[in-house]
Amino acid sequence: MRRQSSVGGERGAITIHVAIALIALIAFSAFVIDYGLMWVSRRQAQNAADAGALAGAISLLRDDASTATAKLSAAKFAETNVIWGAANVAGSNIVVDASGTGAGEISIPPCGTNKGCVRVDVFRNMPDRPERGGAVLGPPLPTFFARMFGINAQGVRATATAQTANGNNIKCLLPFAVIDRWADNYDDQVVTTYFSNDGDPGTAGWTSNDDYQPPALGHTDSYVGPYGNNPSHTGWRIATDYGRQMILKDGRPGNYSAGWANEVDLPDSTGSQDYQWNIEHCNETGVGIASVSETCPSVDWAIGCVSIKTGVSQGPTSHGIGNATRGLVSQDPDAAWSPGATSSVPGRPGAVVGGKGMGSPRIRPIVIIDIDNYIARGCSGTTCIAKVANILGFFVEGMCSDVTLDAGMACDDPNKDVVGRILTLPGSYAEGTGTVDDSAAFVKVIRLVR
């Protein structure tokens, strides 16, 4: 009798192994593909949050410290970043708003005196979140293989906070060095017709018609630089001087009037043609703010020790500013100062409007020098080293002969004096050099802090 074979009893065993292997392969695919999709989307969500926060901080710096424009800019830039291929429009991918009721939030958290922060939270379908009222926020991210395990949707979220902070280094310097403000304790030219405070002691009595007359010259005016954390300094302050009209006058040793200015002899600049080029173009040399202890024994641009020449050359200055074809004003001829426009400083109206607005090439940095250091050095020749006490943004309105002056303002030489407005502007921060008090920090940096 033939014995029955036992091989038939193993039929279908491979199917079991394949089924087990398929489960493992599907689980692995779910991990690789679906989890990978989530992480790609997470990176895209982070890009959206980063872009929104940076845009909001830039707007906070330039346009509207009341935060409305900053929030609008943050929302716009966050929504233009794609998350998993979907167009970022309200209701379809991400929604960024200031109310907290959509699929994203923008807030302006406090982050220090004279600084601002913008935080952007981006969500892509975070379903049934108790802390958000159980709302389903936007369409879900898809899953493919994870559906085999009952996971039909997934979501991502990201957050970013950008901060505007104090800077201390900048490029594209206008080649003008201007003396800082002082406490006008001695005043032999009191004129109250336009300046009711003229003659008052201290910085309250400083006006644009004053001269600096310190103890070194036998009088009682005094100067305290804005270095470090010194709120008692006498220099320019954002809260009170943003938008102030300033006339840069041809400064001579021994005659330190308001707006006293000298030429800055920037690197690779050897004559009047280079000086004019530096007005019309951007010299890429970075210039820093000096520390309080810096004595500036030699020229070092990075740490705030600059080379200056006595006076301001009339021809190169007027051509560099006002030339009809290549002068600085002609590079953005429609830009103008509007005292009623929304500024970036609370309680201080005014902004550049028309043309390229607050992005105008006519907004350039100028160095503010420590006048006591200058006098102590005995600068009387054609060149000298000056100590940079601060850096201001300066909107160039034009040569004095072409500009409408504020009440009480006057030029010594309308064909030689440059007129502009004090502003803030973006720069950079460099370690190992000086800083200024928050109240005097006109140079700002924008950075992601979270």
C-alpha positions in Angstrom: 0.0 0.0 0.0 1.3 3.4 -1.1 2.1 5.8 1.9 0.4 9.3 1.5 2.9 12.1 1.2 3.0 14.8 4.0 4.1 17.5 1.7 0.5 18.5 0.9 0.1 19.5 4.6 2.5 22.5 4.1 0.6 23.9 1.2 -0.2 27.7 1.8 2.5 28.1 4.5 4.3 30.7 2.3 1.2 32.8 2.2 1.3 33.2 6.0 4.9 34.3 5.9 4.2 36.7 3.0 1.2 38.1 4.9 3.3 38.7 8.0 6.1 40.2 5.9 3.6 42.5 4.1 2.4 43.7 7.5 5.9 44.5 8.4 6.6 46.1 5.0 3.4 48.2 5.3 4.4 49.3 8.8 7.9 50.1 7.6 6.4 52.0 4.6 4.1 53.9 6.9 7.1 54.9 9.0 9.3 55.9 6.0 6.7 57.5 3.8 3.9 58.9 6.0 6.3 59.8 8.8 8.7 61.3 6.3 5.8 63.3 4.8 5.1 64.7 8.3 8.7 65.8 8.8 8.9 67.4 5.3 5.7 69.2 6.1 7.1 70.1 9.6 10.1 71.7 7.9 7.8 73.6 5.5 5.7 74.8 8.4 8.8 76.0 10.2 9.8 77.9 7.0 6.4 79.6 7.0 6.7 80.5 10.7 10.3 81.8 10.2 9.4 83.9 7.2 6.3 85.3 8.9 8.2 86.2 12.1 11.1 87.9 10.2 8.7 89.8 8.0 6.8 91.0 11.0 9.9 92.1 12.8 11.2 94.0 9.8 7.8 95.7 9.6 7.9 96.4 13.3 11.3 98.0 12.8 10.3 100.1 9.8 6.7 100.8 9.7 4.3 100.5 12.6 5.1 100.0 16.2 1.4 99.8 16.9 1.8 96.2 15.6 -1.1 96.1 13.1 1.2 96.3 10.0 3.7 93.9 11.6 0.9 91.3 12.0 -0.3 91.9 8.5 3.2 91.4 7.1 3.8 88.3 9.2 0.5 86.8 8.0 1.3 87.6 4.4 4.7 86.0 4.3 3.7 83.0 6.4 0.8 82.2 4.1 3.0 82.4 0.9 5.0 79.4 2.1 3.7 76.1 0.8 3.1 73.1 3.2 2.9 69.8 1.2 2.1 71.4 -2.1 -1.1 73.2 -1.1 -1.6 76.9 -1.7 -1.4 78.8 1.5 -4.7 80.5 1.5 -7.3 80.8 4.3 -9.2 77.6 4.7 -7.1 75.4 2.4 -3.7 75.0 4.1 -2.7 77.5 6.8 -4.4 80.5 8.2 -2.4 83.0 10.1 -4.3 85.7 12.0 -4.0 87.9 15.0 -7.2 86.7 16.7 -6.2 83.2 17.5 -9.3 81.7 15.9 -7.7 80.5 12.7 -5.1 77.9 12.0 -2.3 80.1 13.1 -1.5 83.0 15.5 0.6 86.1 15.5 1.5 87.8 18.7 3.7 90.7 19.8 5.2 89.5 23.0 7.2 91.9 25.2 10.9 91.5 25.0 12.6 94.5 26.6 12.9 98.2 26.4 13.0 99.7 22.9 12.9 96.3 21.3 10.1 94.4 19.7 9.3 90.7 19.0 6.9 89.0 16.6 5.8 85.5 17.3 4.2 83.4 14.6 2.5 80.0 15.2 1.6 77.9 12.2 -0.7 74.9 12.3 -1.7 72.4 9.6 -4.7 70.4 10.8 -4.1 69.8 14.5 -7.5 68.1 15.0 -9.4 68.0 18.2 -6.9 70.0 20.3 -8.6 70.6 23.7 -6.5 73.7 24.3 -7.9 75.2 21.0 -11.6 74.4 21.7 -11.5 71.0 19.9 -11.6 72.8 16.5 -10.3 71.0 13.4 -7.9 73.6 12.0 -7.7 73.2 8.2 -7.5 70.1 6.0 -5.3 67.2 7.3 -2.0 66.1 5.9 -2.6 62.9 4.0 -1.5 59.4 5.0 -1.0 56.5 2.7 0.2 53.3 4.4 -0.8 54.3 7.9 -4.4 54.0 6.9 -4.0 50.2 7.3 -3.6 50.9 11.0 -6.5 53.3 11.3 -4.5 56.5 11.0 -6.2 58.6 8.4 -4.8 62.0 9.0 -1.8 63.8 10.6 -0.9 67.3 11.4 2.1 69.6 12.1 2.7 72.8 13.9 5.7 75.2 14.1 6.5 78.4 15.9 9.1 81.2 15.4 9.9 84.4 17.2 11.9 87.2 15.6 13.4 90.0 17.6 14.5 93.5 16.8 17.5 94.2 19.0 20.3 96.8 19.1 23.1 96.7 16.5 26.5 98.3 16.6 28.0 97.8 13.1 26.9 99.0 9.7 28.0 99.4 6.1 27.3 101.9 3.3 28.3 104.9 5.5 27.6 108.4 4.2 31.1 110.0 4.6 29.9 112.5 7.2 31.0 112.6 10.9 28.6 114.7 13.1 29.0 115.7 16.7 26.6 114.3 19.2 24.1 116.3 21.3 25.3 117.9 24.5 23.7 119.4 27.6 23.5 123.1 26.8 24.1 124.6 30.2 25.7 127.8 28.9 23.9 129.7 26.1 24.8 133.1 24.9 22.5 132.8 21.9 19.0 132.3 23.4 16.4 132.5 20.7 12.9 131.6 21.9 11.0 132.7 18.7 11.0 129.2 17.4 12.4 127.2 20.3 10.6 128.0 23.5 13.0 125.8 25.5 16.1 127.6 24.3 18.0 128.7 27.4 16.7 125.9 29.6 19.5 123.9 31.3 20.7 120.5 30.1 19.6 118.7 27.0 16.1 120.3 27.5 17.7 123.6 26.4 19.6 122.2 23.4 18.4 123.7 20.1 19.7 123.8 16.6 21.1 127.3 17.0 23.4 126.4 19.9 27.2 126.1 20.1 29.0 123.6 22.2 30.9 125.5 24.9 32.4 123.1 27.4 34.7 123.6 30.4 37.7 123.0 28.1 36.6 126.3 26.4 35.9 128.0 29.7 32.1 127.4 29.9 29.7 124.9 31.4 28.2 122.8 28.6 28.8 119.1 29.1 28.7 115.9 27.0 28.0 112.4 28.2 28.2 109.7 25.5 25.5 107.0 25.1 27.9 104.1 25.6 26.8 100.9 27.2 23.8 101.1 29.6 23.8 104.7 30.5 20.3 106.3 30.4 21.8 109.6 31.6 23.7 110.3 28.4 23.1 113.6 26.6 23.1 112.2 23.0 20.4 111.6 20.5 17.4 109.5 21.6 15.0 107.6 19.5 11.8 108.6 21.4 12.5 112.3 21.1 14.7 112.7 18.0 13.3 110.3 15.5 12.3 112.4 12.5 14.2 115.5 13.7 15.5 117.6 10.9 19.3 118.0 11.0 21.5 120.3 9.0 25.1 119.0 8.5 27.3 122.1 8.5 30.9 122.6 7.6 32.6 122.0 10.9 35.9 123.7 11.9 38.0 123.1 15.0 37.0 125.6 17.7 33.5 126.3 16.3 31.3 123.4 17.5 27.9 124.4 16.4 24.8 122.1 16.2 25.2 119.9 13.1 29.0 120.4 13.0 30.2 117.8 10.5 33.5 116.7 8.9 34.3 114.4 6.0 34.9 110.8 6.8 38.0 109.5 4.9 36.7 106.0 4.2 39.1 103.1 3.3 40.3 103.0 -0.3 39.3 106.7 -0.6 42.1 109.1 -1.6 40.5 112.2 -2.9 37.4 114.2 -3.7 36.3 111.8 -6.4 36.3 108.9 -4.0 34.5 111.1 -1.4 31.8 111.8 -3.9 31.6 108.2 -4.9 31.0 107.2 -1.3 28.0 109.6 -1.2 26.5 108.1 -4.3 27.3 104.5 -3.7 27.8 102.0 -0.9 31.3 101.6 0.6 31.3 98.0 2.0 33.6 98.7 4.9 31.9 97.9 8.2 32.0 100.7 10.8 31.4 100.0 14.5 30.5 101.9 17.6 33.4 102.5 20.0 33.4 101.2 23.6 33.4 103.7 26.5 37.1 102.9 27.3 38.3 103.1 23.7 40.9 105.8 23.2 41.3 105.4 19.4 45.1 105.7 19.2 44.9 104.6 15.5 42.3 104.1 12.8 40.2 100.9 13.2 36.9 101.1 11.5 35.5 97.9 13.0 35.9 99.2 16.6 34.7 102.8 15.9 37.9 104.7 15.3 37.6 106.6 12.0 39.6 108.9 10.0 38.1 112.3 9.3 39.1 115.5 7.4 38.4 119.0 8.5 35.4 120.6 6.8 33.1 119.4 4.0 34.1 119.8 0.3 31.5 121.9 -1.4 31.7 120.6 -5.0 31.8 116.8 -4.3 29.2 117.1 -1.6 26.6 119.1 -3.7 27.2 116.8 -6.7 27.1 113.6 -4.7 23.8 114.6 -3.1 22.1 116.7 -5.8 23.4 115.7 -9.2 20.4 115.3 -11.5 21.6 112.0 -13.1 23.6 110.1 -10.5 23.3 112.0 -7.2 21.9 110.3 -4.1 18.6 112.2 -4.3 18.1 111.3 -8.0 18.3 107.6 -7.1 14.9 107.8 -5.4 13.5 111.3 -6.4 9.9 110.6 -5.3 10.8 109.8 -1.7 9.9 112.5 0.8 9.5 113.0 4.5 5.9 113.0 5.7 5.5 114.3 9.3 2.0 112.8 9.5 2.8 109.3 8.4 2.9 106.4 10.8 6.5 105.9 12.2 8.2 103.1 13.9 8.4 105.0 17.1 5.4 105.3 19.4 4.3 108.9 19.9 6.6 110.1 17.2 4.8 110.4 13.8 6.6 110.7 10.5 8.0 108.4 7.9 9.5 108.4 4.4 6.7 108.1 1.8 6.6 107.8 -1.9 9.3 106.3 -4.1 10.8 103.3 -2.2 9.5 104.5 1.1 11.5 103.3 4.1 13.6 101.2 1.8 14.9 104.2 0.0 18.6 104.3 -0.9 18.5 107.9 0.5 18.3 106.4 4.0 22.0 105.9 4.9 24.0 105.7 8.2 26.1 108.6 9.5 28.6 108.4 12.4 28.1 110.5 15.5 31.4 111.3 17.1 32.4 111.9 20.7 33.1 115.7 20.7 35.0 115.6 24.0 37.4 113.0 22.6 37.8 115.1 19.5 38.6 118.3 21.4 41.0 116.4 23.8 43.0 115.1 20.9 43.7 118.7 19.8 42.4 118.1 16.3 43.4 121.2 14.4 45.0 120.0 11.1 43.4 118.6 8.0 43.0 115.0 9.3 42.2 113.5 12.7 41.0 110.2 14.3 37.5 110.4 15.7 35.8 108.2 18.2 32.3 106.9 17.1 29.8 107.4 19.9 26.8 106.3 17.9 25.5 105.6 14.4 22.2 107.2 13.2 20.0 106.5 10.2 19.8 109.7 8.0 17.2 110.3 5.3 18.9 112.7 2.9 16.3 115.4 1.9 18.9 117.2 -0.2 21.2 120.2 -0.3 19.9 123.1 1.8 19.2 125.2 -1.2 16.7 122.6 -2.5 14.9 121.7 0.8 12.1 123.3 2.8 13.4 123.8 6.3 11.5 123.4 9.5 10.6 126.5 11.5 13.7 128.1 13.1 16.2 126.1 11.0 18.9 127.9 9.1 21.9 127.0 7.0 25.3 128.6 7.2 25.8 127.9 3.5 22.8 126.7 1.5 24.9 125.4 -1.3 27.2 123.4 1.0 25.0 122.2 3.9 23.2 118.8 3.7 19.7 118.5 5.2 18.1 115.3 6.4 16.0 113.5 9.0 17.2 111.2 11.9 15.8 107.7 11.5 16.4 104.1 12.6 17.8 101.6 10.2 18.9 97.9 10.1 22.5 96.9 10.6 24.4 94.1 12.3 25.9 93.2 15.6 29.6 92.5 16.1 31.2 91.0 19.3 34.1 92.8 20.9 33.1 96.3 20.1 30.9 99.0 21.8 27.2 99.2 22.4 24.9 102.1 23.2 22.0 102.5 25.6 18.6 101.3 24.4 17.3 104.8 24.2 20.1 105.7 21.7 20.1 102.5 19.6 19.2 103.8 16.1 20.9 100.8 14.5 18.8 97.6 14.7 19.3 94.0 14.0 16.6 91.4 13.3 17.2 87.8 14.4 15.3 84.7 15.1 15.4 83.9 18.8 13.1 80.9 18.8 
